[in-house]
Amino acid sequence: MENLLEKVVSLCKRRGFIFPGSDIYGGLANSWDYGPLGTELKNNIAQLWWKRFVHQRDDMVGIDAAIIMNPKVWEASEHVASFTDPLIECKVCHTRIRADQEEEKNKHESLHKNIKIEWTEPKQFNLMFPIRLGATEDSGSTSYLRGEIAQAMFVNFKNILDSTRIKLPFGIASQGKAFRNEITPGNFIFRTREFNLMEFEYFIRESDWENQFEYWRKEMWNWIEDLGLDKNLVHEREHSAEDRAHYSKKTIDLEFDFPFGRKELYGLAYRTNFDLKNHMEKSGQDMTYTDPETGEKYIPHVIEPTFGLDRSILVVLLSAYHEDDKRVVLKLNPKLAPFKAAVFPLLANKPQLVEKARQILKDLKSKNLNIAWDDRGNIGKRYYSQDEIGTPHCITVDFQTLEDDTVTIRDRDTAKQERLPILQLLSRLVF
């Protein structure tokens, strides 16, 4: 669809999914705030992920760790020394881009057709955000906003072993914000300096890494299906040795065909025992695992599936967006939709209809369903308004409802309507 990204960005602001950050002050480049509907969509995706990978398994536990950690963590993980991107700078206008972004380089050069553009030699640019702790500015007060959420899972490995009875293989899961001082952020919420991750570290025996890698690769594809994405738009790409992160022995990306090109959506890495070994050496703490049956001690290896939450939201919105001559509709997976249904009185000036509709609304909300209310304008405009935000069903209370306790329920995708007893609404709306 032509201009798909622009249409989604416009819809997001107009209907309260995502707003430009600091909007009343002219915004802040590549900063975005989730509005009322965007917050619901974001939470629904995060909760579905947690349910699938934590609650429905007996080999996974979760943590919620601090964003600011002891700076020694980032030294031990080699992020201070190695968490870099190659940067080049235009000698004409001093624009800076990543050296490996040929598309951005060509785009910049095309804007200066009559000028010969020269670039500086690549320099390594550290992506970590340094921060000051406390009132002094000596070197001992410097720490960092976390560049990934994984390190808290490694430094808490011993705490998890000591406080639970979990046995290898097992995973530690986490969700939360990470921060990277990106050189060229952009494309809406695709690449930002502040972003949300969902990931887990799955601890295994070294000899089992290939089987586990393949297992989690398939699980990531199953998650893509959960989101309702077209699998034909998702592709695997294995990193070369030169492209892999310093801690990885094997990495594949699951890439998506975005309107701006094929780009990374998720990642799967075999991190070996790099992190636990380094933290054991630097901290002096024992990070070995003792096999309860054989007594064997070893440092576990790790498989790491990483899911960008913001990118998940973006691909869900792009995939769900449809339009025709009459309406715009977000065909969201009902599990992800901000509202599970909307309730209308046929006429807003008829107290009996309003009272009945309010009672249905209250009953459905009491079942822990997020239900919208709308009594503005004519019924057709209300339908189209709910279609645009992805509400799966619209429930209309009319005069027949007062007689036989049935309502009209309308399907978002087909626009078909049927008569349904009020008592059957709940089973229709629980997905």
C-alpha positions in Angstrom: 0.0 0.0 0.0 1.4 3.4 -1.0 2.4 5.6 1.9 1.5 2.9 4.4 3.9 4.2 7.1 2.6 7.8 6.7 -1.0 6.6 7.0 -0.2 4.5 10.1 1.7 7.4 11.8 -1.3 9.8 11.0 -3.8 7.3 12.4 -1.6 6.7 15.6 -1.7 10.4 16.4 -5.3 11.1 15.4 -6.7 8.2 17.4 -4.4 8.2 20.4 -2.1 5.3 19.8 1.3 7.1 19.6 2.1 10.8 20.0 5.3 12.7 19.2 7.2 13.2 22.4 7.2 16.6 24.0 4.8 17.7 21.3 3.7 21.1 22.7 7.4 22.2 22.7 8.0 21.2 19.1 8.8 17.6 19.9 12.2 15.8 20.4 13.7 13.9 17.5 12.7 10.2 17.5 10.9 10.5 20.8 7.4 9.0 21.1 4.7 8.7 23.8 2.1 6.0 23.8 -1.4 7.4 24.1 -4.5 5.7 25.6 -5.0 3.2 22.8 -1.3 2.6 22.2 -0.7 1.9 25.9 -3.5 -0.8 25.8 -2.0 -2.3 22.6 1.5 -2.3 24.1 0.4 -3.9 27.3 -1.6 -6.5 25.5 1.4 -7.6 23.4 3.6 -7.6 26.5 1.1 -9.7 28.5 0.6 -12.1 25.6 4.4 -12.6 25.4 4.7 -13.1 29.2 1.8 -15.6 29.2 3.3 -17.6 26.3 6.9 -17.7 27.4 6.7 -17.5 31.2 3.2 -18.5 32.6 2.6 -21.4 30.3 6.0 -23.0 30.9 7.6 -24.6 34.0 11.2 -23.8 33.0 11.0 -20.0 33.0 11.0 -17.4 35.8 10.8 -13.6 35.5 12.6 -10.6 37.0 12.1 -6.9 36.9 15.5 -5.3 37.4 16.8 -1.8 37.9 17.6 0.3 34.8 20.7 1.8 36.5 23.3 -0.8 37.5 26.8 -0.7 39.0 29.1 0.5 36.2 31.3 -2.6 36.8 28.5 -4.6 35.2 29.1 -2.9 31.9 32.8 -3.1 32.2 32.7 -6.9 32.8 30.2 -7.4 29.9 32.6 -5.4 27.7 29.9 -2.9 26.7 32.0 0.0 27.7 34.8 -1.1 25.4 32.9 -2.9 22.6 29.3 -1.7 22.4 30.0 0.5 19.3 28.9 1.3 15.8 31.1 2.6 13.0 30.4 6.3 12.4 31.2 8.5 9.4 30.7 12.2 9.0 29.9 14.2 5.9 32.7 16.8 5.4 30.3 19.2 3.8 27.4 19.5 6.2 28.8 17.3 9.2 25.8 14.9 9.1 26.7 11.7 10.9 25.5 8.2 9.9 26.5 4.6 10.5 29.2 3.5 8.1 27.4 0.3 7.3 24.1 2.1 6.3 24.6 2.3 2.5 21.0 3.3 2.0 21.3 6.3 4.3 24.6 7.2 2.7 23.1 7.1 -0.8 20.1 9.1 0.3 22.3 11.8 1.8 24.4 12.0 -1.3 21.3 12.3 -3.5 20.3 15.4 -1.6 23.5 17.1 -2.6 23.6 16.3 -6.3 25.7 19.3 -7.3 28.2 18.9 -4.5 30.9 16.2 -4.3 30.4 14.5 -0.9 33.4 13.3 1.0 33.1 11.2 4.1 35.5 10.8 7.1 37.1 7.5 7.8 34.9 5.3 10.1 35.3 5.9 13.8 33.9 3.7 16.5 31.0 5.4 18.4 30.0 4.0 21.8 26.2 3.5 22.1 26.1 3.6 25.9 24.4 6.6 27.6 26.7 7.8 30.5 25.0 9.3 33.5 26.1 11.0 36.7 25.2 9.5 40.1 24.9 11.8 43.1 26.1 15.3 43.6 29.8 15.0 42.6 31.3 14.7 39.1 34.3 12.5 39.8 34.8 9.4 37.7 33.5 7.2 40.5 30.0 8.7 40.1 29.6 7.7 36.4 27.3 4.9 35.4 25.2 4.1 32.4 21.6 3.7 31.3 21.4 0.1 30.4 22.1 -0.7 26.7 20.3 -4.0 27.0 18.2 -5.8 29.6 20.2 -9.0 29.5 22.9 -8.2 32.0 20.5 -8.0 35.0 19.5 -11.6 34.2 23.2 -12.7 34.3 24.1 -10.9 37.5 21.0 -12.3 39.1 21.7 -15.9 38.0 23.1 -16.9 41.4 20.2 -15.2 43.2 17.8 -17.2 41.1 19.5 -20.5 41.8 19.7 -19.8 45.5 16.1 -18.7 45.9 14.3 -21.2 43.6 14.4 -24.9 42.9 14.7 -24.5 39.2 17.0 -26.8 37.2 18.8 -26.6 34.0 17.7 -26.1 31.3 15.8 -23.0 32.4 15.3 -19.4 31.4 15.1 -16.0 33.1 12.7 -13.6 31.4 12.5 -9.8 31.6 10.7 -6.9 29.9 11.7 -3.2 30.1 13.4 -0.2 28.7 16.8 0.0 27.2 18.8 3.0 25.9 21.2 3.3 23.0 22.7 6.5 21.7 21.9 5.6 18.1 23.6 7.5 15.4 20.7 7.5 12.9 17.4 6.8 14.6 14.2 7.1 12.6 11.3 5.5 10.8 8.8 6.2 13.5 9.2 3.8 16.4 11.4 1.4 14.5 14.7 2.9 15.8 14.7 5.1 18.8 17.2 6.0 21.6 14.8 4.8 24.2 13.0 1.5 23.5 11.2 -1.5 25.1 12.5 -5.0 25.0 11.1 -8.5 25.9 13.7 -11.2 26.1 15.0 -14.1 28.1 18.3 -15.9 28.7 17.9 -19.6 28.5 20.7 -21.5 30.4 21.8 -24.8 28.9 24.7 -27.3 28.7 27.2 -26.4 26.0 26.6 -29.7 24.3 22.9 -28.9 23.8 23.2 -25.5 22.2 22.4 -26.5 18.6 19.2 -28.3 19.6 18.1 -25.5 21.9 19.0 -22.9 19.2 16.8 -24.7 16.7 14.0 -25.1 19.3 13.9 -21.4 20.1 14.1 -20.5 16.4 10.8 -22.4 15.9 9.3 -20.8 19.0 10.0 -17.3 17.7 8.2 -18.2 14.5 5.2 -19.4 16.5 5.2 -16.1 18.3 5.0 -14.3 14.9 2.0 -16.4 14.2 0.5 -15.3 17.5 0.8 -11.7 16.5 -1.2 -12.4 13.3 1.7 -11.5 10.9 2.0 -12.7 7.4 4.9 -15.1 7.5 5.8 -14.3 3.9 6.9 -10.9 5.1 9.3 -12.4 7.6 12.8 -13.7 6.7 15.8 -15.2 8.4 19.3 -13.8 8.0 22.3 -15.3 9.7 25.0 -12.9 10.8 28.5 -13.3 9.4 31.4 -13.6 11.9 32.3 -9.9 11.3 28.7 -8.7 12.0 28.1 -10.7 15.2 28.2 -9.0 18.6 31.3 -9.6 20.6 29.6 -12.2 22.9 27.9 -14.3 20.1 29.0 -17.5 18.5 25.9 -17.6 16.3 23.2 -15.0 15.6 20.2 -14.9 13.3 17.8 -12.0 12.7 14.2 -12.4 11.8 13.7 -9.5 9.4 10.4 -7.9 8.3 9.5 -6.3 5.0 8.8 -2.8 6.3 7.7 0.0 4.0 11.2 1.4 4.3 12.9 -1.9 3.5 13.7 -5.3 5.0 15.0 -4.7 8.5 15.5 -6.5 11.8 12.5 -7.4 13.8 13.8 -9.9 16.3 17.1 -11.6 17.1 18.3 -15.0 18.3 21.8 -15.4 19.6 24.0 -18.1 21.1 26.0 -16.1 23.7 28.0 -19.1 24.9 29.0 -18.7 28.6 30.7 -15.3 27.8 28.6 -13.3 30.3 28.5 -15.6 33.2 32.2 -16.4 32.9 33.1 -12.7 32.8 30.9 -11.8 35.7 32.4 -14.7 37.7 35.9 -13.5 37.0 35.2 -9.8 37.7 33.0 -10.1 40.7 34.6 -13.1 42.4 31.2 -14.7 42.8 30.6 -18.3 41.9 28.4 -18.5 38.8 28.7 -22.3 38.3 25.8 -24.6 38.2 25.8 -27.9 40.1 24.0 -30.8 38.5 21.8 -32.2 41.3 22.1 -35.7 40.0 25.8 -36.1 39.1 27.3 -33.3 41.2 29.1 -31.9 38.1 29.9 -28.2 38.2 30.0 -26.0 35.1 29.2 -22.5 33.8 26.1 -22.8 31.7 25.9 -21.5 28.2 23.0 -19.3 27.0 20.5 -19.0 24.1 19.0 -15.5 23.9 15.8 -14.8 22.0 15.2 -11.0 21.8 11.9 -9.4 20.9 11.6 -5.6 20.4 8.3 -4.5 21.9 8.1 -1.3 19.9 8.9 -3.0 16.7 6.3 -5.6 17.5 3.8 -2.8 17.9 4.9 -1.3 14.6 4.6 -4.5 12.6 1.2 -5.3 14.1 -0.1 -1.8 13.1 1.4 -2.0 9.6 0.0 -5.5 9.1 -3.5 -4.7 10.5 -4.0 -1.5 8.5 -6.6 -1.8 5.7 -8.7 0.7 3.8 -11.4 0.8 1.1 -13.6 3.4 -0.3 -15.8 3.6 2.8 -13.6 3.0 5.8 -10.2 2.5 7.4 -10.0 -0.7 9.5 -7.3 -2.1 11.8 -7.7 -5.9 11.5 -5.9 -6.6 14.8 -5.7 -10.0 16.4 -8.6 -9.7 18.9 -6.3 -10.7 21.7 -4.3 -7.5 21.0 -7.1 -5.0 20.3 -7.2 -2.1 22.8 -11.0 -2.7 23.2 -12.6 -6.1 23.0 -15.9 -4.5 22.1 -17.8 -1.3 22.0 -21.3 -0.8 23.4 -23.8 1.6 21.9 -27.3 2.7 22.7 -29.1 3.0 19.3 -30.3 6.5 20.4 -28.5 8.6 22.9 -31.6 10.6 23.8 -33.6 7.5 25.0 -33.0 6.9 28.7 -34.2 3.3 28.6 -31.7 2.4 25.9 -28.9 4.2 27.6 -29.6 2.6 30.9 -29.7 -0.9 29.4 -26.5 -0.3 27.4 -24.8 1.0 30.5 -25.7 -2.1 32.4 -24.3 -4.4 29.6 -21.1 -2.2 29.6 -20.8 -2.6 33.4 -21.4 -6.4 33.3 -18.7 -6.9 30.6 -16.2 -4.7 32.3 -16.7 -6.7 35.5 -15.3 -9.8 33.5 -12.0 -8.0 33.1 -12.7 -7.0 29.5 -11.8 -3.5 28.2 -15.0 -2.3 26.6 -15.6 1.1 24.9 -18.7 3.3 25.2 -19.9 5.5 22.3 -23.1 7.4 22.0 -22.0 10.2 19.6 -23.5 10.8 16.2 -25.2 8.2 14.1 -24.6 4.5 14.4 -22.7 4.2 11.1 -20.1 6.7 12.1 -19.7 4.9 15.4 -19.1 1.7 13.6 -16.4 3.3 11.4 -14.8 5.0 14.3 -14.4 1.6 16.1 -13.2 -0.1 12.9 -10.4 2.5 12.7 -9.0 1.5 16.2 -9.4 -2.2 15.7 -12.3 -3.0 18.0 -13.4 -6.5 17.0 -17.2 -6.2 17.8 -19.8 -3.5 18.2 -22.8 -4.2 20.4 -25.9 -2.1 19.8 -28.8 -1.9 22.2 -32.1 -1.1 20.5 -35.8 -1.2 21.3 -36.0 -5.0 20.7 -33.4 -5.4 23.4 -35.9 -4.0 25.9 -38.3 -6.7 24.8 -36.2 -9.9 24.6 -32.7 -9.2 26.0 -31.0 -9.6 22.6 -28.6 -7.2 21.0 -27.1 -6.6 17.5 -23.4 -7.6 17.4 -21.4 -6.4 14.4 -18.1 -8.0 13.2 -15.3 -5.6 12.5 -13.7 -7.4 9.5 -16.8 -8.5 7.6 -19.2 -5.7 8.9 -21.9 -8.5 9.2 -24.5 -8.2 11.9 -26.4 -10.8 13.9 -28.9 -10.9 16.7 -27.5 -12.4 19.9 -28.8 -13.0 23.4 -27.1 -10.8 26.0 -26.1 -14.0 28.0 -24.0 -15.2 25.0 -22.0 -12.0 24.7 -19.2 -13.0 27.0 -18.4 -16.3 25.2 -18.2 -14.3 21.9 -15.8 -11.8 23.3 -13.3 -14.0 25.2 -10.5 -15.0 22.9 
